[in-house]
Amino acid sequence: MSACDDCLRRSDLIAAVAGRLDVEWRRRSAPAGVLSLPDEVLAALDSTGRAARRYAAFSAAGARTAIADAGLRAVCRCDAGYPERLRELADPPAVVHLAGRAEALELPASVAVVGARRGTGYGLEVARSLGRGLAAAGVPVVSGLAMGVDSAAHVGALEHVPPGPAPSAPSGGGPPIAVLAGGADVPYPPSRRVLYARIVEHGCVVSELPPGFTAYRWSFVARNRIIAGLAELTVVVEAAERSGSLTTADFAEQLGRPVGAVPGPVTSRFSAGANGLLAAGAGMVRDTRDVLDQLLGPEAPQRTQLPPAVPIEPRLRRLLDAIERGHGSLAELATEPGESRQVLQDLTDLELRGLVRREFGGRYVRAHEDRR
């Protein structure tokens, strides 16, 4: 993997005019209208001339040193190691900066799982379950490391990874891929630095911008086009009507790639965007099997195996059914005298299996699980 002088210079130029791009981004009919501009036009956006002088004095050797010092690798669109799926973008990044396992980008199929930063418990549970199921099926999960749905998908994708140091070779599950709006060496948001470190260890962190770059507003939307570009299928878990995650679906549609969405309550504003996608023809996603069907076709269960289901005893099944009907308190579940101790034990059993979770106030609700 390597990056040529011209592409490194282009990457540095975009960072140099980043402040101006926030203005230009809003003036264009599409984000690609900005990032596909020729170098001389981009440099001219800075009326002070500083960007043009920086462009003229650019040192490719200095850029390579900065990349190496940050612990990153870089590959440009002139190199055979550049991710092929990104070449289909109207404005493919000149350089992709990578932290972690670059081979994660070479796997044949991957799925983007995106959604609201302020996801509900339902949305976070579904995102985590999708991340877990896809990774277990060997499918890389692509997202943006943002709070909410994105982070939940990454956390789920890492649940198949055993504790301890990462092996020298990939563990066999689908690796997580995080695309950042800032430099690939800068965990963002900072509150996700531990998750960032685990993704670097077991998967890959990607950015088109040089090391140390601090994200601007425009670069989050620009990041979304890379998420869509790396994925064969984009799934929106939860999104309001004007959610930024819907731009990822827009980019996927522009690429002619399928989009799926998770249905949510019609009374919830957090599901309005995802429900709108479904009304417009997006594929319905209820669980990992739906995603695999859309990604690989109905024969996916034969080609990619999901983890085997654990049988549920009839007593636990009755308890689970009661919780699904909305009876979530101990008083509602333990209806016979002396039954409380056994019900509590059974609830703990269901919680350990990941089938229910306890909410604030002590009520139990059904956790999302794949259909079997």
URTAVEN-V829623 format. One record per pair of residues at least 24 apart in sequence whose C-alpha atoms are under 10 Angstrom apart, sorted by the first residue. I is the first residue (numbers start at 1). J is the second residue. If there is no record, write none. Layout:
# URTAVEN-V829623
i: (I/I)
j: (J/J)
This chain:
# URTAVEN-V829623
i: (1/1/1/1/1/1/1/1/1/2/2/2/2/2/2/2/2/2/2/2/2/2/3/3/3/3/3/3/3/3/3/3/3/3/3/3/3/4/4/4/4/4/4/4/4/4/4/5/5/5/5/5/5/5/6/6/6/6/6/6/7/7/7/7/7/7/7/7/7/8/8/8/8/8/8/8/8/8/8/8/8/8/8/9/9/9/9/9/9/9/9/9/9/9/10/10/10/10/10/10/10/10/10/10/11/11/11/11/11/11/11/11/11/11/12/12/12/12/12/12/12/12/12/12/12/12/12/12/13/13/13/13/13/13/13/13/13/13/13/14/14/14/14/14/14/14/14/15/15/15/15/15/15/15/15/15/16/16/16/16/16/16/16/16/16/17/17/17/17/17/17/17/17/18/18/18/18/18/18/18/18/18/18/19/19/19/19/19/19/20/20/20/20/21/21/21/21/21/21/22/22/22/22/23/23/24/25/25/25/25/25/26/31/31/31/31/31/31/31/32/32/32/32/32/32/33/33/34/35/35/35/35/35/35/36/36/36/36/37/63/63/64/66/66/66/67/67/67/67/67/67/67/68/69/70/70/70/70/70/70/70/70/71/71/71/71/71/71/72/72/72/72/72/72/72/72/72/72/72/73/73/73/73/73/73/73/73/74/74/74/74/74/74/74/75/75/76/81/81/82/83/83/83/84/84/85/85/85/85/85/85/85/86/86/86/86/86/86/86/86/87/87/88/88/88/88/88/89/89/89/89/89/89/89/89/89/90/90/90/90/91/91/91/92/92/92/92/93/93/93/93/93/93/93/94/94/95/95/95/95/96/96/96/96/96/96/96/96/97/97/97/97/97/97/97/97/97/97/98/98/98/98/98/98/98/98/98/98/98/98/99/99/99/99/99/99/99/99/99/99/99/99/99/99/100/100/100/100/100/100/100/100/100/100/100/100/101/101/101/101/101/101/101/101/101/101/101/101/102/102/102/102/102/102/103/103/103/103/103/104/104/104/104/104/104/104/104/104/104/104/104/105/105/105/105/105/105/105/105/105/105/105/106/107/107/107/107/107/108/108/108/108/109/109/109/109/109/109/109/109/109/109/109/110/110/110/110/110/110/110/110/110/110/110/110/110/110/110/110/110/111/111/111/111/111/111/111/111/111/111/111/111/111/111/111/111/111/111/111/111/112/112/112/112/112/112/112/112/112/112/112/112/112/112/112/112/112/112/112/112/112/112/112/112/112/113/113/113/113/113/113/113/113/113/113/113/113/113/113/113/113/113/113/113/113/113/113/113/114/114/114/114/114/114/114/114/114/114/114/114/114/114/114/114/114/114/114/114/114/114/114/114/114/114/114/115/115/115/115/115/115/115/115/115/115/115/115/115/115/115/115/115/115/115/115/115/115/115/115/115/115/115/116/116/116/116/116/116/116/116/116/116/116/116/116/116/116/116/116/117/117/117/117/117/117/117/117/117/117/117/117/118/118/118/118/118/118/118/118/119/119/119/119/119/119/119/119/119/119/119/120/120/120/120/120/120/121/121/121/121/121/122/122/122/122/122/122/122/122/123/123/123/123/123/123/123/123/123/123/123/123/123/124/124/124/124/124/124/124/124/124/124/125/125/125/125/125/125/125/125/125/125/126/126/126/126/126/126/126/126/126/126/126/126/126/126/127/127/127/127/127/127/127/127/127/127/127/127/127/127/128/128/128/128/128/128/128/128/128/128/129/129/129/129/129/129/129/129/129/129/129/129/130/130/130/130/130/130/130/130/130/130/130/130/130/130/130/131/131/131/131/131/131/131/131/131/132/132/132/132/132/132/132/132/132/133/133/133/133/133/133/133/133/133/133/133/133/133/133/133/134/134/134/134/134/134/134/134/134/134/134/134/135/135/135/135/135/135/135/135/135/135/136/136/136/136/136/136/136/136/136/136/136/137/137/137/137/137/137/137/137/137/137/137/137/137/138/138/138/138/138/138/138/138/139/139/139/139/139/139/139/139/140/140/140/140/140/140/140/141/141/141/141/141/141/141/141/141/142/142/142/142/142/142/142/142/142/142/142/142/142/142/143/143/143/143/143/143/143/143/143/143/143/143/143/143/144/144/144/144/144/144/144/144/144/144/144/144/144/144/145/145/145/145/145/145/145/145/145/145/145/145/145/145/146/146/146/146/146/146/146/146/147/147/147/147/148/149/149/149/149/149/150/150/150/150/151/151/151/151/153/154/154/154/154/154/155/155/155/157/157/158/158/158/158/158/161/161/165/165/165/166/166/166/167/167/168/168/169/170/170/170/171/173/174/174/175/175/175/175/175/175/176/176/176/176/176/176/177/177/177/177/177/177/177/178/178/178/178/178/178/179/179/179/179/179/179/179/179/179/179/179/179/180/180/180/180/180/180/180/180/180/180/180/180/180/181/181/181/181/181/181/181/181/181/181/181/181/181/181/181/181/181/182/182/182/182/182/182/182/182/182/182/182/182/182/182/183/183/183/183/183/183/183/183/183/184/184/184/184/184/184/185/185/185/185/186/186/186/186/186/188/188/220/220/221/221/221/221/221/222/222/222/223/224/224/224/224/224/225/225/225/225/225/225/226/226/227/227/228/228/228/228/228/228/229/229/231/231/232/232/232/232/232/232/232/233/233/233/233/233/233/233/233/233/234/234/234/234/234/234/234/235/235/235/235/235/235/235/235/235/235/236/236/236/236/236/236/236/236/236/236/236/237/237/237/237/237/237/237/237/237/237/237/238/238/238/238/238/238/238/238/238/238/238/239/239/239/239/239/239/239/239/239/239/239/240/240/240/240/240/240/240/240/240/241/241/241/241/241/241/241/241/241/242/242/242/243/243/243/243/245/245/246/246/246/249/249/249/253/257/258/258/258/258/259/259/259/259/259/259/260/260/260/260/260/260/260/261/261/261/262/262/286/286/286/286/287/287/287/287/287/288/288/288/289/289/289/290/290/306/306/307/307/308/309/309/309/309/310/310/312/312/315/315/316/316/316/316/316/317/319/319/319/319/320/320/320/320/320/320/320/320/321/322/322/323/323/323/323/323/324/324/324/324/324/325/325/326/326/326/326/327/327/327/328/328/328/328/328/328/328/328/329/329/329/329/329/329/330/330/330/332/333)
j: (73/74/75/76/79/80/81/82/102/64/73/74/75/76/77/78/79/80/81/82/95/96/60/64/73/74/75/76/77/78/79/81/82/94/95/96/97/60/64/74/75/76/77/78/79/94/95/58/59/60/61/63/64/76/58/60/76/78/94/95/60/75/76/77/78/93/94/95/96/58/59/60/61/63/64/74/75/76/94/95/96/209/210/39/54/55/56/57/58/59/60/63/94/95/38/39/42/43/55/58/93/94/95/209/39/63/76/93/94/95/96/208/209/210/51/54/55/58/59/60/63/94/95/208/209/210/211/213/39/40/42/43/51/52/54/55/58/209/210/39/42/43/51/94/208/209/210/51/182/208/209/210/213/214/215/216/42/43/46/50/51/52/54/55/213/42/43/44/45/46/50/51/52/42/45/46/213/214/215/216/217/218/219/45/46/215/216/217/218/45/46/47/218/45/46/216/217/218/219/216/217/218/219/217/218/218/217/218/219/221/222/218/90/91/218/219/221/222/225/89/90/91/92/222/225/90/91/91/90/91/92/93/94/222/90/91/92/93/91/210/211/210/210/211/212/97/98/184/185/210/211/212/211/211/99/183/184/185/186/210/211/212/98/99/100/184/185/211/97/98/99/100/183/184/185/205/206/210/211/97/98/99/100/101/102/184/206/98/99/102/206/207/208/210/102/208/208/105/106/106/107/229/230/229/230/226/228/229/230/231/232/255/225/226/227/228/229/230/231/255/229/230/229/230/254/255/256/225/226/228/229/230/251/252/254/255/225/251/254/255/222/225/226/208/225/226/229/207/208/209/222/223/225/226/208/209/207/208/209/210/184/205/206/207/208/209/210/226/183/184/185/205/206/207/208/209/210/211/178/179/183/184/185/200/204/205/206/207/208/211/178/183/184/185/196/197/199/200/201/203/204/205/206/207/177/184/197/198/199/200/201/202/203/204/205/206/169/170/175/176/177/199/200/201/202/203/204/205/177/200/203/204/205/206/169/170/175/203/204/139/140/141/170/174/175/176/177/202/203/204/205/140/142/175/176/177/203/204/205/206/230/231/230/138/139/140/174/175/139/140/231/232/138/139/140/141/174/230/231/232/233/295/296/134/135/138/139/140/141/142/174/175/176/177/230/231/232/233/234/295/135/139/140/141/142/143/176/177/227/228/230/231/232/233/234/235/259/291/292/295/140/141/142/143/144/150/153/177/178/224/227/228/229/230/231/232/233/234/235/236/248/249/252/259/260/141/142/143/144/149/150/151/152/153/154/227/228/231/233/234/235/236/237/238/245/248/260/261/141/142/143/144/145/146/148/149/150/151/152/153/224/227/228/234/235/236/237/238/239/244/245/246/248/249/261/143/144/146/147/148/149/150/151/152/153/235/236/237/238/239/240/243/244/245/246/248/261/262/270/271/273/274/146/147/148/149/150/236/237/238/239/240/243/244/245/246/270/271/273/145/146/147/148/149/150/151/238/239/243/244/245/146/147/148/149/238/239/240/270/147/148/149/150/152/237/238/239/240/270/271/148/149/238/268/270/271/148/149/357/359/367/237/238/264/265/365/366/367/368/148/149/152/236/237/238/239/262/263/264/270/271/368/148/149/150/151/152/153/156/237/238/368/149/152/153/156/237/357/366/367/368/369/152/153/156/237/238/262/285/286/287/288/367/368/369/370/151/152/153/154/155/156/157/235/236/237/238/262/287/368/152/153/154/155/156/157/158/159/368/369/153/155/156/157/159/287/288/354/367/368/369/370/154/156/157/235/237/285/286/287/288/289/290/291/368/369/370/155/156/157/158/159/160/174/176/288/156/157/158/159/160/173/174/288/307/157/159/160/173/174/287/288/289/291/292/305/306/307/369/370/173/174/175/176/287/288/289/291/292/304/305/306/159/160/161/172/173/174/175/176/288/306/160/161/172/173/174/175/288/304/305/306/307/172/173/174/288/289/292/300/301/303/304/305/306/307/171/172/173/174/175/304/305/306/172/173/174/175/176/292/295/304/173/174/175/176/177/203/231/174/175/176/177/178/203/230/231/234/175/176/177/178/179/204/205/226/227/228/230/231/233/234/176/177/178/179/180/205/223/224/226/227/228/230/231/234/177/178/179/180/181/188/205/206/220/223/224/226/227/245/177/178/179/180/181/187/188/189/192/193/195/196/199/205/178/179/180/181/188/189/191/192/188/189/191/192/238/236/237/238/239/245/178/236/237/245/178/192/195/196/237/178/195/196/198/199/195/198/199/199/203/195/198/199/202/203/198/202/198/201/202/198/201/202/201/202/201/202/202/201/202/203/202/202/202/203/199/200/201/202/203/204/200/201/202/203/204/205/202/203/204/205/206/227/230/203/204/205/206/207/227/204/205/206/207/208/220/223/224/225/226/227/230/205/206/207/208/209/215/219/220/222/223/224/226/227/206/207/208/209/213/214/215/216/217/218/219/220/221/222/223/224/226/206/207/208/209/210/211/212/213/214/215/216/219/220/223/207/208/209/210/211/212/213/214/215/208/209/210/211/212/213/210/211/212/213/211/212/213/214/215/214/215/244/245/245/246/247/248/251/247/248/251/248/248/249/250/251/252/249/250/251/252/254/255/251/252/251/252/252/253/254/255/257/259/255/257/257/258/256/257/258/259/294/295/296/257/258/259/260/291/292/294/295/296/258/259/260/261/282/291/295/259/260/261/262/274/282/283/284/285/291/260/261/262/263/271/273/274/275/277/282/285/261/262/263/264/270/271/273/274/275/285/286/262/263/264/268/269/270/271/272/273/274/275/264/268/269/270/271/272/273/274/275/276/277/268/269/270/271/272/273/274/275/276/269/270/271/272/273/274/275/276/277/270/272/273/270/272/273/274/273/274/273/274/277/274/277/282/282/295/282/283/294/295/283/284/285/291/294/295/284/285/286/290/291/294/295/285/286/291/286/287/368/369/370/371/368/369/370/371/372/369/370/371/370/371/372/370/371/370/372/370/372/372/369/370/371/372/353/372/350/353/343/346/343/346/347/349/350/350/343/346/347/350/346/347/350/355/356/364/365/366/366/365/366/356/363/364/365/366/356/364/365/366/367/365/366/363/364/365/366/363/364/365/356/358/359/362/363/364/365/366/358/361/362/363/364/365/362/363/364/363/364)
